[in-house]
Amino acid sequence: MLLLWGAVIERGFGGQSWLTFRQALSLGGNVRKGERGTTVVYAD
């Protein structure tokens, strides 16, 4: 979560909602050309 909070502050995002590329596609959304992802590390 700290990585995502840092990305919000660093990049000036307007919200704190996150989803994967495939989640966006399944919801009928898309990703703009030239957009870049944010690294996320999952630990269980």
C-alpha positions as CSV (number, residue, x, y, z in Angstrom):
1,M,0.0,0.0,0.0
2,L,2.9,2.4,0.7
3,L,4.0,2.1,-2.9
4,L,0.5,3.0,-4.2
5,W,0.2,5.9,-1.7
6,G,3.6,7.2,-2.9
7,A,2.4,6.9,-6.6
8,V,-0.7,9.0,-5.8
9,I,1.5,11.8,-4.2
10,E,4.3,11.6,-6.8
11,R,2.1,11.6,-9.9
12,G,-0.7,13.8,-8.5
13,F,-3.5,11.3,-9.1
14,G,-7.0,12.5,-8.2
15,G,-8.1,9.3,-6.5
16,Q,-6.8,6.2,-4.8
17,S,-8.7,3.5,-6.7
18,W,-6.5,0.9,-8.5
19,L,-7.2,-1.9,-10.9
20,T,-5.3,-4.2,-13.2
21,F,-5.3,-3.8,-17.0
22,R,-7.5,-6.9,-17.3
23,Q,-10.0,-5.6,-14.7
24,A,-10.3,-2.4,-16.7
25,L,-11.0,-4.4,-19.9
26,S,-13.6,-6.7,-18.1
27,L,-15.5,-3.6,-16.9
28,G,-15.6,-2.2,-20.4
29,G,-12.9,0.4,-19.8
30,N,-9.6,0.9,-21.6
31,V,-6.1,2.3,-21.0
32,R,-5.0,5.3,-22.8
33,K,-2.0,4.9,-25.2
34,G,1.2,6.0,-23.5
35,E,-0.1,5.3,-19.9
36,R,2.3,3.6,-17.6
37,G,1.7,1.2,-14.7
38,T,2.9,1.3,-11.2
39,T,4.9,-1.5,-9.6
40,V,3.1,-3.5,-6.9
41,V,4.5,-6.2,-4.8
42,Y,2.1,-8.7,-3.3
43,A,3.1,-10.4,-0.1
44,D,1.0,-13.0,1.7
